[in-house]
Amino acid sequence: MKHCRHLLLAAGVAASPMLMAQSEAAADDQYLWLEDVEGPNALAWARGQNQVSQAELEAHPVFEPIHRRALEILTSDDRIAYPSLQGGMIYNFWRDADHVRGLWRRTSVEDYRNEDPAWDVLLDLDALAEEEDENWVWAGSNCRYPDYDRCLVSLSIGGADASVTREWDMETREFVDGGFALEESKSSIGWRDRDSVFYGPAFTPEQVTDSGYPRTVRIWRRGTEPDQAEIVFEGEQGDVASFGARFWDGDTHYDMIIRAPGFFSRYYYLYRDGETHRLNVPDDAELAGLLDGQVLIDLKSDWEVAGTTFPQGALVAGPIESFERESPELTVVFQPGERASIASVSTTENTVLVHVLDNVVSNMLRFTHEDGAWKRESLGVPDLGSLTVVSTDDRSDRFYYDYTGFLTPSTLFEADAADDTHTEVRSEPSWFDAEAMEVAQYEATSADGERIPYFVVTPAGFEADGRNPTLLSAYGGFEVSRTPFYSGVTGSAWLERGGVYVLANIRGGGEFGPKWHQAALKENRQRAYDDLIAVAEDLIERGITSPDHLGIQGGSNGGLLVGAVMVQRPDLFDAVVCQVPLLDMKRYHLLLAGASWMAEYGDPDKPEEWAYISEYSPYQNVEADAEYPRAFFTTSTRDDRVHPGHARKMVAKMLDQGHDLLYYENIEGGHGGAANLKQRAYLSALIYAYLHAQLGASATDDPAEGSADEGA
């Protein structure tokens, strides 16, 4: 979009006022004390578990070489410094071995094309952290369009979703004394004009929804106190959130308020002359962009307008003023095929870029609006890989995109959407030796007959003898698509050491559009678990691996996935990496941002919905007399999105039941589990040491001493 970023709500927001609310199950939950995030007893328990796990995993022969190599890869200067185009300049946030917390910096478009640009450092986060004696983690910036002379800089303490926001002056290179500033919270704030911002406070229970998002939208004017900000919109207590944003279409702007009654529903309002005017857009559709007065709408279900049905998954458009009427003037811009979906929509000055997934393989289309019609052309991007639009320009048709694959290091291209020119700007080195490694795509048949595609990356010397250590990863939720990607850490720590890597495109994701996601919502959640089970069984049937050598890995919703599958089919696996997971689905909606996810999972307080949630909730279904693989649970104390109590309670319960497992809690790190590059490298080494120990990966020597170093 033209400086109006796709404002989808992330999964994490302010701590819910319902945090310690009691459900019927709470009285019977002897591990409820572990939900006290920073309680001394809970932290002492976590540290005690850490000591046991760290001592064992650090002693494994592969831990140290994997740790050393992971740190080298993650902090290397040879990584791509990904660009953010703003006002004709390239902005970038960079972390390396000397700047663990990072540098916010910029350079010109011309200089960025050079191998070693002359970066102009705007803010040194390591220096700021030392100066202020605070554990700062970069949480992003929002710069004022069209001059980009002032920015709202957000800083997280220890990697939490909550952040501190301060106004930054690009000319003086300092925070503005007396400027717009917020203390640590999950409040929303975004530029409206030079001297006002849209503001949604999230400091008190009265200001937030049950999900912990801001409930009100206010206009905060320069020189006034935040509590004097004018309330221009109020959502409902049971909503997910409401927030305001200024959308730009060239030199024309639209003030818009977005109310989210549920995680997958949006009400869009134009805010004009002090009044709100709701746009006629389906509740589950997404406003994907603006171009030349045309509003782009991504449909999640069929939409009938004036006798015409516009199909689910299509991108449609019409004049913005027509959306204030009962029947908008709609045109289909693009309709994906049966096994295809729209992965993203972006705009340049004159074009709409649509990233399409066709059987989980990327393609890029360009659309222009001419004489009232949309003209379509394919862009000459590389094929048979994964594409990501990195950044687009408001004032030209320049954009940057990334191309990668499991065995193909990321390559960044600068392109012009108007004349379809593409220039390779830079690429990452090969972090592991991919010689003789191969990638294949297979399909498994799920319990209900649905075909589930998955990718298999095999190491050199692979034979389908059923003895290959194999790591199976998936997500399966929130319409998130998992596509091929290059990971130097996975390649060097797993593939080079004889492991097989598998990525499954199960239902609940967005690989095949809204229908693929909706197929696993609420009462149909079990389909996602059946899909992963089907892929595991297919891997075993093909002789790629066997239960003694098969492990599964997932985080967040993926942590719930692997937790549920472990409980349901422990016979299929010998390793489970369950990261920052949801696990207690009886109380998930009472913890932190959990209430916002009821559109995905259902409401456990409703008996008819708890009836199906209770069938798979790992915490409620784990049993003392079952034989489970020795799992490894990880979480973070500072995760204020998915409550660390999920992992803590599951581990405590399983230990008391007599099960053997490992647990590691990063005392900081946020929902990603690590607050900086050193922590990421360490956590990766713990996980891969565990996997090698469990699944029998053979190599204990260090392949990083060989040819893979040449790529660095």
Solvent accessible surface area in square Angstrom, and as a share of the most:
residue,aa,sasa,rsa
1,M,24,0.11
2,K,9,0.04
3,H,40,0.18
4,C,4,0.03
5,R,124,0.45
6,H,75,0.34
7,L,64,0.32
8,L,88,0.44
9,L,23,0.12
10,A,61,0.47
11,A,28,0.21
12,G,10,0.09
13,V,12,0.07
14,A,6,0.05
15,A,56,0.43
16,S,5,0.03
17,P,59,0.37
18,M,55,0.25
19,L,47,0.23
20,M,97,0.43
21,A,37,0.28
22,Q,112,0.50
23,S,16,0.10
24,E,155,0.70
25,A,30,0.23
26,A,5,0.04
27,A,99,0.77
28,D,129,0.67
29,D,19,0.10
30,Q,135,0.60
31,Y,19,0.07
32,L,34,0.17
33,W,113,0.40
34,L,0,0.00
35,E,1,0.00
36,D,76,0.40
37,V,35,0.20
38,E,108,0.48
39,G,6,0.05
40,P,110,0.69
41,N,111,0.57
42,A,1,0.01
43,L,25,0.12
44,A,64,0.50
45,W,44,0.15
46,A,0,0.00
47,R,114,0.42
48,G,34,0.32
49,Q,40,0.18
50,N,12,0.06
51,Q,128,0.57
52,V,97,0.56
53,S,3,0.02
54,Q,47,0.21
55,A,71,0.55
56,E,71,0.32
57,L,3,0.01
58,E,76,0.34
59,A,82,0.64
60,H,42,0.19
61,P,83,0.52
62,V,1,0.00
63,F,10,0.04
64,E,90,0.40
65,P,16,0.10
66,I,5,0.02
67,H,41,0.18
68,R,114,0.42
69,R,7,0.03
70,A,1,0.01
71,L,57,0.28
72,E,69,0.31
73,I,9,0.04
74,L,17,0.08
75,T,14,0.08
76,S,17,0.11
77,D,111,0.58
78,D,62,0.32
79,R,50,0.18
80,I,10,0.05
81,A,10,0.08
82,Y,78,0.30
83,P,4,0.03
84,S,42,0.27
85,L,10,0.05
86,Q,15,0.07
87,G,45,0.43
88,G,39,0.38
89,M,59,0.26
90,I,0,0.00
91,Y,6,0.02
92,N,11,0.06
93,F,53,0.22
94,W,19,0.07
95,R,61,0.22
96,D,15,0.08
97,A,62,0.48
98,D,122,0.63
99,H,51,0.23
100,V,20,0.12
101,R,62,0.23
102,G,0,0.00
103,L,16,0.08
104,W,7,0.02
105,R,22,0.08
106,R,47,0.17
107,T,7,0.04
108,S,37,0.24
109,V,5,0.03
110,E,111,0.50
111,D,32,0.17
112,Y,0,0.00
113,R,112,0.41
114,N,78,0.40
115,E,171,0.77
116,D,122,0.63
117,P,14,0.09
118,A,81,0.63
119,W,50,0.18
120,D,52,0.27
121,V,69,0.40
122,L,10,0.05
123,L,17,0.09
124,D,46,0.24
125,L,1,0.01
126,D,38,0.20
127,A,53,0.41
128,L,16,0.08
129,A,7,0.06
130,E,148,0.66
131,E,141,0.63
132,E,65,0.29
133,D,133,0.69
134,E,58,0.26
135,N,30,0.16
136,W,10,0.04
137,V,19,0.11
138,W,45,0.16
139,A,51,0.40
140,G,23,0.22
141,S,25,0.16
142,N,45,0.23
143,C,0,0.00
144,R,13,0.05
145,Y,15,0.06
146,P,61,0.39
147,D,106,0.55
148,Y,10,0.04
149,D,43,0.22
150,R,44,0.16
151,C,0,0.00
152,L,4,0.02
153,V,0,0.00
154,S,22,0.14
155,L,1,0.00
156,S,3,0.02
157,I,41,0.21
158,G,2,0.02
159,G,16,0.15
160,A,7,0.06
161,D,42,0.22
162,A,13,0.10
163,S,19,0.12
164,V,14,0.08
165,T,8,0.05
166,R,55,0.20
167,E,2,0.01
168,W,6,0.02
169,D,19,0.10
170,M,10,0.05
171,E,156,0.70
172,T,77,0.45
173,R,81,0.30
174,E,109,0.49
175,F,52,0.22
176,V,38,0.22
177,D,146,0.76
178,G,72,0.70
179,G,15,0.14
180,F,3,0.01
181,A,52,0.40
182,L,11,0.05
183,E,132,0.59
184,E,67,0.30
185,S,13,0.08
186,K,21,0.09
187,S,22,0.14
188,S,34,0.22
189,I,32,0.16
190,G,12,0.12
191,W,21,0.07
192,R,39,0.14
193,D,57,0.29
194,R,137,0.50
195,D,68,0.35
196,S,2,0.01
197,V,0,0.00
198,F,3,0.01
199,Y,9,0.03
200,G,1,0.01
201,P,1,0.01
202,A,9,0.07
203,F,91,0.38
204,T,54,0.31
205,P,82,0.52
206,E,122,0.55
207,Q,38,0.17
208,V,6,0.04
209,T,0,0.00
210,D,40,0.20
211,S,3,0.02
212,G,0,0.00
213,Y,8,0.03
214,P,5,0.03
215,R,49,0.18
216,T,1,0.01
217,V,1,0.01
218,R,32,0.12
219,I,3,0.01
220,W,11,0.04
221,R,113,0.41
222,R,72,0.26
223,G,79,0.76
224,T,57,0.33
225,E,109,0.49
226,P,40,0.25
227,D,121,0.63
228,Q,122,0.54
229,A,9,0.07
230,E,90,0.40
231,I,78,0.39
232,V,26,0.15
233,F,28,0.11
234,E,100,0.45
235,G,6,0.06
236,E,104,0.47
237,Q,81,0.36
238,G,60,0.57
239,D,6,0.03
240,V,6,0.03
241,A,1,0.01
242,S,0,0.00
243,F,23,0.10
244,G,13,0.13
245,A,15,0.12
246,R,31,0.11
247,F,6,0.03
248,W,35,0.12
249,D,12,0.06
250,G,19,0.18
251,D,114,0.59
252,T,68,0.39
253,H,80,0.36
254,Y,43,0.16
255,D,11,0.05
256,M,0,0.00
257,I,0,0.00
258,I,3,0.01
259,R,46,0.17
260,A,0,0.00
261,P,36,0.22
262,G,17,0.16
263,F,19,0.08
264,F,55,0.23
265,S,24,0.16
266,R,11,0.04
267,Y,40,0.15
268,Y,14,0.05
269,Y,27,0.10
270,L,10,0.05
271,Y,25,0.09
272,R,102,0.37
273,D,137,0.71
274,G,52,0.50
275,E,106,0.48
276,T,53,0.31
277,H,53,0.24
278,R,108,0.40
279,L,2,0.01
280,N,52,0.26
281,V,9,0.05
282,P,26,0.16
283,D,62,0.32
284,D,43,0.22
285,A,0,0.00
286,E,32,0.14
287,L,8,0.04
288,A,1,0.00
289,G,0,0.00
290,L,0,0.00
291,L,0,0.00
292,D,88,0.46
293,G,21,0.21
294,Q,18,0.08
295,V,0,0.00
296,L,0,0.00
297,I,0,0.00
298,D,15,0.08
299,L,1,0.00
300,K,22,0.10
301,S,40,0.26
302,D,90,0.47
303,W,28,0.10
304,E,121,0.54
305,V,13,0.07
306,A,90,0.69
307,G,67,0.65
308,T,69,0.40
309,T,77,0.45
310,F,20,0.08
311,P,48,0.30
312,Q,52,0.23
313,G,10,0.09
314,A,0,0.00
315,L,0,0.00
316,V,0,0.00
317,A,0,0.00
318,G,1,0.01
319,P,29,0.18
320,I,10,0.05
321,E,103,0.46
322,S,0,0.00
323,F,0,0.00
324,E,68,0.30
325,R,116,0.42
326,E,160,0.72
327,S,47,0.31
328,P,6,0.04
329,E,96,0.43
330,L,27,0.13
331,T,59,0.34
332,V,60,0.35
333,V,13,0.07
334,F,15,0.06
335,Q,80,0.35
336,P,12,0.07
337,G,50,0.48
338,E,127,0.57
339,R,47,0.17
340,A,11,0.09
341,S,2,0.01
342,I,26,0.13
343,A,45,0.35
344,S,42,0.27
345,V,15,0.09
346,S,14,0.09
347,T,1,0.00
348,T,0,0.00
349,E,61,0.28
350,N,76,0.39
351,T,2,0.01
352,V,0,0.00
353,L,1,0.00
354,V,0,0.00
355,H,15,0.07
356,V,10,0.05
357,L,1,0.01
358,D,82,0.42
359,N,52,0.27
360,V,1,0.01
361,V,45,0.26
362,S,8,0.05
363,N,59,0.30
364,M,0,0.00
365,L,3,0.01
366,R,20,0.07
367,F,1,0.01
368,T,24,0.14
369,H,47,0.21
370,E,87,0.39
371,D,155,0.80
372,G,58,0.55
373,A,56,0.44
374,W,33,0.11
375,K,103,0.44
376,R,140,0.51
377,E,65,0.29
378,S,72,0.46
379,L,8,0.04
380,G,54,0.52
381,V,20,0.11
382,P,41,0.26
383,D,100,0.52
384,L,145,0.72
385,G,7,0.06
386,S,8,0.05
387,L,5,0.02
388,T,78,0.45
389,V,27,0.15
390,V,44,0.25
391,S,16,0.10
392,T,25,0.14
393,D,9,0.05
394,D,15,0.08
395,R,115,0.42
396,S,31,0.20
397,D,13,0.07
398,R,58,0.21
399,F,1,0.00
400,Y,0,0.00
401,Y,1,0.00
402,D,14,0.07
403,Y,34,0.13
404,T,14,0.08
405,G,9,0.09
406,F,14,0.06
407,L,39,0.20
408,T,55,0.32
409,P,24,0.15
410,S,16,0.10
411,T,17,0.10
412,L,0,0.00
413,F,30,0.12
414,E,20,0.09
415,A,5,0.04
416,D,46,0.24
417,A,0,0.00
418,A,61,0.48
419,D,89,0.46
420,D,49,0.25
421,T,70,0.41
422,H,50,0.22
423,T,86,0.50
424,E,100,0.45
425,V,25,0.14
426,R,41,0.15
427,S,52,0.33
428,E,33,0.15
429,P,26,0.17
430,S,56,0.36
431,W,3,0.01
432,F,4,0.02
433,D,62,0.32
434,A,33,0.25
435,E,131,0.59
436,A,68,0.53
437,M,16,0.07
438,E,117,0.53
439,V,64,0.37
440,A,38,0.29
441,Q,64,0.28
442,Y,70,0.26
443,E,63,0.28
444,A,2,0.02
445,T,94,0.55
446,S,7,0.04
447,A,89,0.69
448,D,82,0.43
449,G,47,0.45
450,E,58,0.26
451,R,118,0.43
452,I,0,0.00
453,P,1,0.00
454,Y,0,0.00
455,F,12,0.05
456,V,2,0.01
457,V,1,0.00
458,T,16,0.10
459,P,8,0.05
460,A,59,0.46
461,G,74,0.71
462,F,61,0.25
463,E,116,0.52
464,A,63,0.49
465,D,64,0.33
466,G,14,0.13
467,R,168,0.61
468,N,17,0.09
469,P,13,0.08
470,T,0,0.00
471,L,0,0.00
472,L,1,0.00
473,S,9,0.06
474,A,2,0.01
475,Y,42,0.16
476,G,5,0.05
477,G,0,0.00
478,F,30,0.13
479,E,49,0.22
480,V,65,0.37
481,S,39,0.25
482,R,56,0.21
483,T,35,0.20
484,P,14,0.09
485,F,67,0.28
486,Y,27,0.10
487,S,28,0.18
488,G,8,0.07
489,V,17,0.10
490,T,18,0.11
491,G,0,0.00
492,S,8,0.05
493,A,2,0.02
494,W,0,0.00
495,L,9,0.04
496,E,35,0.16
497,R,7,0.02
498,G,30,0.28
499,G,0,0.00
500,V,0,0.00
501,Y,13,0.05
502,V,0,0.00
503,L,0,0.00
504,A,1,0.01
505,N,0,0.00
506,I,2,0.01
507,R,9,0.03
508,G,0,0.00
509,G,1,0.01
510,G,7,0.07
511,E,3,0.01
512,F,2,0.01
513,G,6,0.05
514,P,10,0.06
515,K,79,0.33
516,W,9,0.03
517,H,6,0.03
518,Q,63,0.28
519,A,21,0.16
520,A,0,0.00
521,L,37,0.18
522,K,65,0.28
523,E,110,0.49
524,N,47,0.24
525,R,3,0.01
526,Q,63,0.28
527,R,84,0.31
528,A,1,0.00
529,Y,3,0.01
530,D,34,0.18
531,D,0,0.00
532,L,1,0.01
533,I,18,0.09
534,A,9,0.07
535,V,0,0.00
536,A,0,0.00
537,E,72,0.32
538,D,23,0.12
539,L,0,0.00
540,I,48,0.24
541,E,148,0.66
542,R,98,0.36
543,G,17,0.16
544,I,8,0.04
545,T,2,0.01
546,S,29,0.18
547,P,45,0.28
548,D,100,0.52
549,H,43,0.19
550,L,0,0.00
551,G,0,0.00
552,I,0,0.00
553,Q,31,0.14
554,G,6,0.05
555,G,25,0.24
556,S,18,0.11
557,N,4,0.02
558,G,0,0.00
559,G,0,0.00
560,L,0,0.00
561,L,3,0.01
562,V,1,0.00
563,G,0,0.00
564,A,0,0.00
565,V,0,0.00
566,M,0,0.00
567,V,21,0.12
568,Q,57,0.25
569,R,70,0.26
570,P,31,0.20
571,D,86,0.44
572,L,9,0.04
573,F,8,0.03
574,D,44,0.23
575,A,0,0.00
576,V,0,0.00
577,V,0,0.00
578,C,0,0.00
579,Q,34,0.15
580,V,13,0.08
581,P,1,0.01
582,L,4,0.02
583,L,0,0.00
584,D,2,0.01
585,M,0,0.00
586,K,22,0.09
587,R,1,0.00
588,Y,1,0.00
589,H,6,0.03
590,L,6,0.03
591,L,2,0.01
592,L,9,0.05
593,A,0,0.00
594,G,0,0.00
595,A,10,0.08
596,S,1,0.01
597,W,8,0.03
598,M,59,0.26
599,A,32,0.25
600,E,0,0.00
601,Y,0,0.00
602,G,0,0.00
603,D,26,0.13
604,P,2,0.01
605,D,81,0.42
606,K,94,0.40
607,P,110,0.69
608,E,115,0.51
609,E,26,0.12
610,W,49,0.17
611,A,59,0.46
612,Y,45,0.17
613,I,0,0.00
614,S,30,0.19
615,E,128,0.57
616,Y,6,0.02
617,S,0,0.00
618,P,0,0.00
619,Y,11,0.04
620,Q,63,0.28
621,N,46,0.24
622,V,7,0.04
623,E,96,0.43
624,A,61,0.47
625,D,126,0.65
626,A,29,0.23
627,E,156,0.70
628,Y,27,0.10
629,P,9,0.06
630,R,59,0.21
631,A,0,0.00
632,F,0,0.00
633,F,1,0.00
634,T,4,0.02
635,T,5,0.03
636,S,0,0.00
637,T,6,0.03
638,R,60,0.22
639,D,3,0.01
640,D,23,0.12
641,R,53,0.19
642,V,3,0.02
643,H,2,0.01
644,P,0,0.00
645,G,0,0.00
646,H,3,0.01
647,A,0,0.00
648,R,0,0.00
649,K,0,0.00
650,M,0,0.00
651,V,0,0.00
652,A,7,0.06
653,K,44,0.19
654,M,1,0.01
655,L,61,0.30
656,D,103,0.53
657,Q,45,0.20
658,G,67,0.64
659,H,23,0.10
660,D,90,0.46
661,L,12,0.06
662,L,3,0.02
663,Y,1,0.00
664,Y,23,0.09
665,E,0,0.00
666,N,14,0.07
667,I,60,0.31
668,E,47,0.21
669,G,3,0.03
670,G,0,0.00
671,H,24,0.11
672,G,70,0.68
673,G,5,0.05
674,A,19,0.15
675,A,4,0.03
676,N,19,0.10
677,L,6,0.03
678,K,105,0.44
679,Q,41,0.18
680,R,110,0.40
681,A,0,0.00
682,Y,40,0.15
683,L,18,0.09
684,S,25,0.16
685,A,0,0.00
686,L,1,0.00
687,I,8,0.04
688,Y,16,0.06
689,A,0,0.00
690,Y,2,0.01
691,L,0,0.00
692,H,5,0.02
693,A,55,0.43
694,Q,34,0.15
695,L,1,0.00
696,G,46,0.44
697,A,12,0.09
698,S,97,0.62
699,A,26,0.20
700,T,83,0.48
701,D,100,0.52
702,D,25,0.13
703,P,35,0.22
704,A,11,0.08
705,E,124,0.55
706,G,39,0.38
707,S,53,0.34
708,A,3,0.03
709,D,58,0.30
710,E,147,0.66
711,G,21,0.20
712,A,55,0.43
